[in-house]
Amino acid sequence: MSGIRATSEAAKEAVEIKLAHSPDSDDAFMFYALATHKLATPGMKFTHVLSDIQSLNETALEETYDVTAISFAAYPSLRDKYILLDCGASFGEGYGPMVVAPHPVKPAEIAGKRIAVPGLKTTAYLTLKLLEPNFEPVVTAFDKILDAVRDGVVDAGLLIHEGQLLFSQLGLHRVIDLGVWWQEQTGLPLPLGGNAVRRALGPELSRQIARTIRHSVEYALEHREEAMNYALQFARDMDADLADKFVGMYVNKWTLGYGEVGRRAVCELIERGTRAGLLPGPPTVEFLSEE
């Protein structure tokens, strides 16, 4: 009886951690071990909330979730409420969000065009504005952008997530890959999104959460086949091979930790965005270490 009572009391004492991330195969892969209870999380009970990144950027302003995926472009508006975790980030190393059009177009020709974008606080939008400040953004749900371009609702579309691998199936043409452009400009990978934790949770609990997320990523990478089988249910319009390629693009060494280069890339993005008047200053970035 005492053992049952102790277990019951431990369950009562567990702190609920609301963890929000996008309903995509890469995030599903990353959080597979956590979502399916493969990891021990003493003292914590994780509740997963799935939402698109633009919505998460907006709800973070209200501190709706304890841990949330955010666009790095949204971070300056949230830095007083959240701190960046060192794990769970997505970088594009020589690839990233891309602009596509119904017919071949040169990058210089997108000036003044109507371009479907997945949100005004996304890193994809910020990077496109750094490349070409003059265009008309048409905010569109990220999974409707391909259709909007194909149907002529807009002149071009800014693709994130799996759209980067599917556009050619609709006969669309790549105008520019922003990950390639960024690397040519800076020599750095393009930091797209990361995980942030509410400052109000305090450093001790925040570091415990960070370690748990890192362990979840490590588990998925070490048990790739079972994690991919789980992630496939979130792989919109992608077969297993394409989903595996997509996950490999965005869950990798950068996801386990920024390292010095990754941190420099995030700071460079925020610095350039602030200098261009696209982000609120100052251009400071703070990362939570696990130590």
C-alpha distance (Angstrom), angle and dihedral (degrees) to the residues before:
residue distance angle dihedral
M1 . . .
S2 3.80 . .
G3 3.81 90.0 .
I4 3.80 91.3 52.5
R5 3.81 90.6 47.6
A6 3.81 91.6 50.2
T7 3.79 91.6 50.0
S8 3.77 90.9 48.6
E9 3.79 92.3 49.2
A10 3.80 91.4 48.4
A11 3.80 90.3 52.0
K12 3.80 90.2 50.9
E13 3.79 91.4 51.5
A14 3.80 94.5 51.5
V15 3.79 111.7 115.2
E16 3.78 114.8 -130.4
I17 3.80 111.2 -126.6
K18 3.79 114.4 -164.0
L19 3.80 105.7 -147.2
A20 3.82 117.0 -169.7
H21 3.78 125.5 -168.0
S22 3.78 140.2 147.6
P23 3.83 122.9 -78.1
D24 3.80 92.7 -117.3
S25 3.76 133.0 123.9
D26 3.81 94.0 -114.1
D27 3.81 93.3 53.9
A28 3.82 90.8 42.2
F29 3.81 88.8 52.9
M30 3.80 91.6 47.6
F31 3.81 94.5 50.4
Y32 3.82 97.0 35.8
A33 3.80 95.2 110.1
L34 3.78 92.2 47.0
A35 3.80 95.9 44.8
T36 3.81 93.1 48.2
H37 3.82 95.3 42.9
K38 3.78 96.4 -114.6
L39 3.79 89.6 139.3
A40 3.77 131.1 63.3
T41 3.80 109.8 -122.0
P42 3.81 103.9 -175.1
G43 3.77 112.7 -161.6
M44 3.81 93.1 6.2
K45 3.78 135.0 87.5
F46 3.80 113.6 -167.3
T47 3.79 120.5 -147.6
H48 3.81 112.7 -166.3
V49 3.79 121.0 -143.1
L50 3.82 119.9 -172.0
S51 3.79 121.0 -152.5
D52 3.81 139.1 141.0
I53 3.79 117.1 -89.3
Q54 3.80 96.7 -111.0
S55 3.82 90.0 55.2
L56 3.80 90.7 47.1
N57 3.79 90.9 51.8
E58 3.81 88.7 54.3
T59 3.82 97.8 44.1
A60 3.80 89.7 49.6
L61 3.80 88.0 67.3
E62 3.81 86.4 66.6
E63 3.83 93.6 43.0
T64 3.79 88.2 -121.6
Y65 3.81 95.1 157.9
D66 3.80 132.2 41.3
V67 3.79 93.0 -138.4
T68 3.77 121.7 18.5
A69 3.74 141.4 172.1
I70 3.79 109.7 -119.3
S71 3.77 136.9 176.0
F72 3.79 111.7 -106.8
A73 3.80 86.0 -128.2
A74 3.82 88.4 62.6
Y75 3.80 94.1 50.7
P76 3.84 97.9 88.3
S77 3.81 89.8 59.9
L78 3.81 90.4 49.8
R79 3.80 104.1 38.4
D80 3.80 93.3 105.9
K81 3.82 91.2 54.6
Y82 3.83 104.0 33.5
I83 3.78 139.0 33.3
L84 3.81 123.7 -151.3
L85 3.79 118.0 -107.4
D86 3.79 116.8 -137.4
C87 3.81 93.1 -128.8
G88 3.79 137.3 56.8
A89 3.80 98.0 42.1
S90 3.80 126.9 141.4
F91 3.80 121.0 -137.6
G92 3.78 130.2 178.0
E93 3.78 109.2 -139.5
G94 3.81 102.9 -163.4
Y95 3.81 91.6 -22.2
G96 3.77 137.3 60.8
P97 3.79 144.3 124.2
M98 3.78 112.4 -3.1
V99 3.76 141.0 -160.7
V100 3.81 115.7 -127.8
A101 3.77 132.6 -176.2
P102 3.82 137.2 -170.9
H103 3.81 91.1 -109.0
P104 3.83 135.9 18.9
V105 3.80 110.8 -65.0
K106 3.81 130.5 172.5
P107 3.83 116.7 -126.7
A108 3.81 91.4 -115.4
E109 3.80 89.5 58.3
I110 3.82 96.1 64.7
A111 3.82 91.4 77.0
G112 3.80 109.8 118.2
K113 3.82 93.2 8.5
R114 3.80 128.0 131.7
I115 3.79 105.2 -109.6
A116 3.81 125.2 -174.7
V117 3.82 109.2 -131.9
P118 3.82 129.6 -174.4
G119 3.82 94.4 -129.3
L120 3.78 141.1 -32.4
K121 3.81 93.3 -112.7
T122 3.80 96.2 51.0
T123 3.80 121.5 111.3
A124 3.80 88.4 -127.8
Y125 3.82 90.4 61.5
L126 3.81 92.7 45.0
T127 3.80 91.7 50.9
L128 3.79 92.2 48.3
K129 3.82 89.8 50.9
L130 3.80 89.2 52.0
L131 3.80 88.9 53.1
E132 3.82 97.1 41.4
P133 3.82 118.7 7.9
N134 3.81 94.2 -175.8
F135 3.80 114.3 75.2
E136 3.80 137.8 98.8
P137 3.81 110.8 -108.0
V138 3.79 116.7 -146.6
V139 3.81 107.7 -164.8
T140 3.81 107.4 -136.4
A141 3.81 133.2 167.9
F142 3.81 104.9 -92.3
D143 3.82 92.9 -121.3
K144 3.83 92.3 51.8
I145 3.81 97.2 52.9
L146 3.80 96.0 88.1
D147 3.81 90.3 54.0
A148 3.82 92.0 46.3
V149 3.81 90.8 54.9
R150 3.79 94.3 43.3
D151 3.81 92.3 48.4
G152 3.81 93.9 48.5
V153 3.81 95.0 -116.4
V154 3.83 87.5 130.5
D155 3.80 134.7 18.8
A156 3.81 93.6 -122.1
G157 3.78 141.6 -7.7
L158 3.79 136.3 -133.9
L159 3.79 108.0 -136.7
I160 3.79 128.3 -153.7
H161 3.80 130.4 169.9
E162 3.81 118.2 12.0
G163 3.81 94.0 -13.9
Q164 3.81 86.1 82.3
L165 3.81 88.3 69.1
L166 3.81 100.1 35.5
F167 3.82 106.0 49.1
S168 3.80 96.2 91.5
Q169 3.82 90.3 58.1
L170 3.82 87.2 66.4
G171 3.79 93.1 49.4
L172 3.80 93.7 -106.6
H173 3.80 124.7 145.7
R174 3.80 129.4 -131.0
V175 3.80 112.3 -121.0
I176 3.80 96.9 -178.9
D177 3.80 139.7 -20.0
L178 3.80 106.3 -134.2
G179 3.80 92.1 -157.0
V180 3.80 89.8 59.6
W181 3.81 91.8 45.2
W182 3.81 92.3 49.1
Q183 3.80 92.6 49.7
E184 3.80 90.6 49.8
Q185 3.81 89.7 50.7
T186 3.81 98.7 44.1
G187 3.80 110.3 12.1
L188 3.81 86.5 -125.2
P189 3.82 136.6 109.2
L190 3.81 114.7 -101.0
P191 3.83 110.6 -108.0
L192 3.79 107.5 -142.8
G193 3.79 111.0 169.4
G194 3.75 140.5 -11.8
N195 3.78 143.4 -179.5
A196 3.77 120.3 -94.8
V197 3.79 130.4 -169.4
R198 3.80 127.8 -150.4
R199 3.79 111.4 -99.7
A200 3.81 88.2 -142.0
L201 3.83 89.9 71.5
G202 3.80 90.1 68.6
P203 3.81 129.4 -130.4
E204 3.82 99.1 -78.6
L205 3.81 97.0 55.3
S206 3.81 91.3 37.1
R207 3.81 91.1 55.9
Q208 3.80 90.5 47.9
I209 3.82 88.7 53.3
A210 3.81 90.8 47.6
R211 3.80 91.9 53.0
T212 3.81 90.8 49.0
I213 3.81 92.7 51.6
R214 3.80 91.1 47.9
H215 3.80 90.1 51.0
S216 3.82 89.2 50.8
V217 3.81 91.4 53.4
E218 3.80 91.1 45.9
Y219 3.81 91.3 50.1
A220 3.82 91.9 51.5
L221 3.80 92.8 49.1
E222 3.81 91.0 47.8
H223 3.84 93.2 45.8
R224 3.78 96.9 36.8
E225 3.80 99.0 155.8
E226 3.80 96.9 53.4
A227 3.82 91.8 41.0
M228 3.82 90.3 50.9
N229 3.81 91.3 49.3
Y230 3.80 87.8 56.1
A231 3.82 93.4 43.8
L232 3.81 93.4 51.9
Q233 3.80 91.4 76.5
F234 3.83 86.5 66.4
A235 3.82 95.4 44.8
R236 3.80 101.5 107.7
D237 3.81 112.0 -151.9
M238 3.80 92.6 -16.8
D239 3.78 127.4 119.6
A240 3.80 119.9 -138.9
D241 3.82 95.4 -91.0
L242 3.79 94.1 49.1
A243 3.80 92.2 45.3
D244 3.79 90.2 50.6
K245 3.81 89.7 52.2
F246 3.80 91.6 48.6
V247 3.80 93.4 49.1
G248 3.80 90.1 48.2
M249 3.81 89.4 54.5
Y250 3.79 94.6 56.5
V251 3.82 107.9 24.5
N252 3.78 108.0 60.1
K253 3.82 142.9 97.5
W254 3.81 90.7 -38.2
T255 3.80 89.8 56.6
L256 3.81 91.6 56.4
G257 3.80 91.8 53.7
Y258 3.79 140.7 -23.5
G259 3.77 96.5 -125.5
E260 3.79 119.0 -166.8
V261 3.83 93.6 -61.5
G262 3.79 94.0 49.2
R263 3.78 92.6 49.9
R264 3.78 90.2 48.6
A265 3.81 89.3 51.5
V266 3.82 92.4 52.6
C267 3.80 91.5 48.0
E268 3.81 90.8 48.0
L269 3.79 91.9 52.1
I270 3.81 92.7 49.4
E271 3.80 91.2 44.1
R272 3.82 93.5 51.8
G273 3.78 93.0 43.8
T274 3.80 91.8 50.3
R275 3.81 93.0 46.1
A276 3.81 89.8 51.7
G277 3.81 90.7 52.7
L278 3.81 91.6 -115.1
L279 3.83 96.7 113.4
P280 3.80 132.1 43.1
G281 3.80 113.2 -106.7
P282 2.89 158.2 -91.9
P283 3.82 96.3 71.9
T284 3.80 94.0 -137.0
V285 3.81 124.0 138.7
E286 3.79 127.0 -165.9
F287 3.79 124.5 -164.2
L288 3.78 124.9 -166.4
S289 3.78 111.1 -129.9
E290 3.79 121.2 -152.7
E291 3.79 92.7 -127.1
